[in-house]
């Protein structure tokens, strides 16, 4: 998707005030029925310039297949388009200090900074169904108090959060169908959710059939 320079340039400049690096554009079908929204790119995504191409991307491809979908049929993006990184000093085998920059969750200020990009994409794509991948995406779209563990696998219908003129979130003009599910990377840290994750995508397949998507 092509973004207006007046939209993207200020965000890239303001990125410098945060521990963020790179920039990844949304990817996939530009006129899809389904839009997937993740958290933020990782190291691999920054190198490839494509969302979900690292370990989590392999898991996403598996779950898409469960629902009878491919990446070519959906549009994939994230709430923050640059990679949030932490800073960790370690000692290597030679006794030298080295700095690691591991992935981390985006902060509220970073999500707010990138909010206009997501709002623009949703307005352009006009999806019939949005799949929120993980808690960060869910809270950005709907409610800070809503959790994936409570809402996964069920359609939520209503107005979503968009950035207003005063840099506060306001309800969108139209309502959307949101399908919350676990972030693909979540099973790397908690294998107990794997069956729930699979069940979500099996249920999604049934929903897509009913909605003729």
N, C-alpha and C positions, 0 to 999 in steps of 0.2 A: 504494500500500500504506500502511496505517495503522501507525505505529510506537508502541509504548508510551512515554508521556512519561518514565517513569523510565529508559528506555533512551536516548532522544534528547536530553533536556535537559542531562545532564552533559557530553555530547559537544559540544554547541553552546557551553556555557560554557567548556570547556577549549580550544576552537578559538582563543580569544582569545590564548592563549600562543604561537600559531604564526601564520605569514603565510598565513592562510586567510580566505576570504570567502564569504558566502552559504551556501546549502544546497539541494541538489537531491535530491528523492525518486526512488526507482525508478519505472519507468513501463512500461506494457504490460499484457499478459494476466496476471492474478494466479494463474491455474491452468494454466500452460503446460507443455509438455514440454521446452522449451528456454529456457535462461537465458543471457544475454550479460552478461559482466562486463568493464567497461573500467577506465580508470585514474582519472580525476577530471574533473569538469566544467571547462569553459573559460569565457571571458567571456560568450559567447552563451548557454550553458546556464544560467548564473547569472541572466541576464535573463529567459529563457523558463521556467525551472524544469523543463525537460525534458531528459533525457540525450541526447547526440548530436544536437543541433539546429544546430550550427555547420557549418563546412566538413567536419569529419570525419563528421558526421551524414549529409551528402549521399553521401559515399563508402560509409558503412555501408549506406544504403538500396540502393545499387547492388549491393553484395556479397550482401545478403540476397536480392535478386531473382535473383541467379545460382543460389542454393540453392533457389529457389522459395518463399521466405518473405517475409512482410511484418512490419512492426513490431507489428501487432496480434496476431500469432501467438506472440510471444516476450515475455519479461520482460527489461528492460534496466536495469542498475545499474552501480555502479563501486565500487572498493575504498576510495576516499575520496570523500565526498559533498560536500565544500566545495572551492572553487577554490584550489589552491596558486599563489601568485604570487611573482615575484621583484621586486627593486627595482633600478631603473636610472635614474641621473640623466643627463639630456641637456640640450643647449643648443638652444633653438628659434631661429627666424629672427630674432627680435627680440633675441637675446642673453640671454634669460631662462632660468634653470635650471628644468627641469620633471622630474618624477619619473614614470617609466613603471613599470607593474606587469605585465610579461609573464607568460604561463603558464609553469609549470615542472613537473617531475616531483615527485610527493609524496615526502616523506622517510619513513624507516622509522618514526619516532615518530608521524607523522601517520597512516600506514597502521595502526599499532597502535591509535591512538586511535579510529579508525573501524571497527576489526575487529568489534566486537559488532554493528554494524548489518548488515554483510554476512553474518555468521553467522546472524543472526535471519532475514534475507530467504531465505537458502538453506533454512533449516529450515521456513519457511512455504511456500515455492514447491515444494520437493521436486522439482527438475527431473530429468528422465531424462538430459539432456545439458547440460553447461555449456560455453559457448564462451568461452575466455579471450582477450580482445582485447589483445594486447601483452605484453611481458615483465613489466611490473609486476604485472598481474593474474595471470599464470602463476606468478610467484614467491610471490605472496601465497597462492595456492591450494596449490601443490605443493612447490616446492623452490627455494631461493635460488640454486642452481647451475645450474638448468635454463634454457636459452635458447630463444627463439622460433626463431632460425635453425636450431637443431638439431632441434626438436620439432614445428614447424608442420605442420599437415595430417595429423597422426596422432592417433588416439584413445589417451588415457592413462586407465587404469582403476585406481582405488585410493582410499585414504582421503585427505582433504584437510586442510589446516591450519585449526584453529579456536582461538579464544582460550580458554585455560583459566582456572581460578579465580585462579591466581597471576600472571596477565597474561603468561604465556608460551604459545606455540602448542603445541597437542596434536593428535593425529590425531582425525579425526571418527569417530563410531561406525559409520557406514555408508560404503560406497565409492561413488564417483561416476565417471561417464564425462566426461572433460575433452577438449575439442577445442581445442588452441592454434592461434592464427593471428595474423597481424600486426595491430597497431592500425590502424584505417582512416587515421589521420593520417600513418602512416609513409611513405606514398607521396609526401607533400609534400616529404619530405626525401631520399628515396631511390627514384627512379622505377624502379630496377633490380629492385625486389621486386614490381612490379605483376603480372607474369605468375605469380609464385609465389602471390601473394594471390588472383588469379582461380582458379588451379588448386586452392587450398585449398577455396574455396567450391564449386567444381564437384565436388570429392571429397566435401564435406559433403552435397551433394545426393544423391549415391549412398548415403551412409551413412544418411541419413534415410529413404530408400526401403527399404533393407534392414531397418532397425529399426522401420519403419512409424510414424515420428514425423511 
